[in-house]
Amino acid sequence: MKKIINKKRNKNEPWFKWLTRELNSYDAFQDLESGKNPQDVAENFISKNSIAISEVFENFDEEDKDILSQFLKLTECEMHVFRILEKQIELRKKIRFVDFKKRKK
């Protein structure tokens, strides 16, 4: 976990903080709006950061692998939360509320 990426010359920054910062600053929405699918956007990000990412892999150890595994689980969990929210929004659009107190005479 002590591994760092020297792209921004911060020698104390762990790779996962660097990755989070770079992903947050990467304008993925521009790629998505141009019609690219999420996998293409991810591959573009990897391509643009290939040198820094290769530096990470040079010193990757078991602790780093565990951290990556935890990030994958967390990301998958977040995806499921977003999908559930999306379904709930769609269901709300389909549900009609009926006021049973108002009776037709």
KALIN-V630112 format. One record per pair of residues at least 4 apart in sequence whose ideal C-beta (glycine too) atoms are under 7 Angstrom apart, sorted by sequence separation. I is the first residue (numbers start at 1). GAP is how many residues later the second one is. If there is no record, write none. Layout:
BEGIN
I&GAP / I&GAP
END
This chain:
BEGIN
13&4 / 15&4 / 16&4 / 17&4 / 18&4 / 19&4 / 20&4 / 21&4 / 22&4 / 28&4 / 29&4 / 30&4 / 32&4 / 36&4 / 38&4 / 39&4 / 40&4 / 41&4 / 42&4 / 43&4 / 44&4 / 45&4 / 46&4 / 49&4 / 50&4 / 51&4 / 53&4 / 54&4 / 56&4 / 60&4 / 62&4 / 63&4 / 64&4 / 65&4 / 66&4 / 67&4 / 68&4 / 69&4 / 70&4 / 71&4 / 72&4 / 73&4 / 74&4 / 75&4 / 76&4 / 77&4 / 78&4 / 79&4 / 80&4 / 81&4 / 82&4 / 83&4 / 84&4 / 85&4 / 86&4 / 87&4 / 88&4 / 89&4 / 90&4 / 91&4 / 6&5 / 13&5 / 31&5 / 36&5 / 60&5 / 4&7 / 46&7 / 4&8 / 4&9 / 32&9 / 4&10 / 5&10 / 31&10 / 3&11 / 4&11 / 3&12 / 1&13 / 5&13 / 28&13 / 31&13 / 26&19 / 22&27 / 15&41 / 7&45 / 5&47 / 6&49 / 15&49 / 5&50 / 5&51 / 16&51 / 3&53 / 16&55 / 3&56 / 3&57 / 3&61 / 1&62 / 1&63 / 1&66
END
